[in-house]
Amino acid sequence: MAKTIEITDTNFDEIISGDKPVLVDFWAEWCGPCKMIGPIVEEIAGEYEGKAVIGKVNVDENPQISIKFGIRSIPTLLVFKNKEVVDRHVGYAQKNILTEKIDAQIG
């Protein structure tokens, strides 16, 4: 089963440069709602293997990406397509809400 990719300030541009949609979960260790959505994001990574890239950014360890995209609350989930943010969700979300956002960018 696929795992989420750890996205850092260093590898971010490379990861969003592909031709597949990318779901990025901005989170932190101390964030309660982040811990609730984490397993959902992991599950999606397994289900979308080969169709989309699913990654996580620890905002405490990678401040540059967070600043660049104006992340003020976490969890924030961004969907990228062709290096552009095409969707954004702030706060906890049910799995179907996130998969609908990814599905809208596939194909």
N, C-alpha and C positions, 0 to 999 in steps of 0.2 A: 504494500500500500504506500502511495506517495506521501511524503511529508511536506510540510510547508517549508519554504526556503527562507533562511535568515537573510534579511535585506539590511545592508549597512550603508552608511554614507559613501563608502568606497565602491560597492558593487551595484548600487541603485540604477544608474543609467544603463548599465549593461543588461540588467534584468528586464527593464521596461522597454527595451529596444526590439524585442522579438515581435513576431507577427501574431502571437496569441494574446488574448486579453489577460490582464494581470490584476488580481485582487490583492491589495495591500492592507494588512491589518496593523494600524498604529496602536501600540499597547505599552504597558509598563507592569513590572512585577507587583507593585503596590495597588494596582487598580482592580477593584472588585468586579465591576462589569466586564473588564477585559478577561478575567479568569472564567467568567460565565460563557463568553463568546469564543474563547480559545478552542475548546473541543469541537465546536461547530465548524470553525475555520479549518481545523485539522481534517475533519470528516469530508469537507468540500474538497480539500486538496487530494484526497484519495479518489473521490468520485470524478474529478475533472482532470485527472492525469492524462496528459497528451492533448487536452482540449484548451486548458487555461493554466496560467501560472499563479500559484497561491503563495504569498509571502507575508512575513511579519517583520515589522520594524519596532525595535525597542526604543522608545522615544528618549529615554534617559541616556542610552549609549550612542544614539545617532541623532543629535540635535539638528544637524544641517538640513536633513530631509524634512523634518518636522517644521522647521522655520520656513523652508522653501514653499511648502504647501499650506501654511497657515493653520497647522494643527493646534487647536487650543483646548480641546476636550478629547478624552479618550474613553473608550475605543472610538476611533474614526477609521472607517474603511473606505478606501478609494479604489475605483476601477479605472485602469489605464487601457487605452487602445491607441496604437501608433504613437506612443510617448505622451499622449494627452490624457488628462483626467476627463473621463466621460460620465462618471457617476460618483456620488459621495454619500455616505451614511454615517451619521454621528450617533453614538450610543449603542446599546444592545439591540440586536436584531434577530428575529427568527431565521432559521436556515433558509426557508423558502424565499424570503425577501432578498437574501444575498445571492441565491442561485438564479433568481429572476434577473438580477442586475448583470450577472455573468452571461447568462443565456442570451440576453439582448445584444451582446457584443460578439457572440460566436457566429461564424458563417456569413 
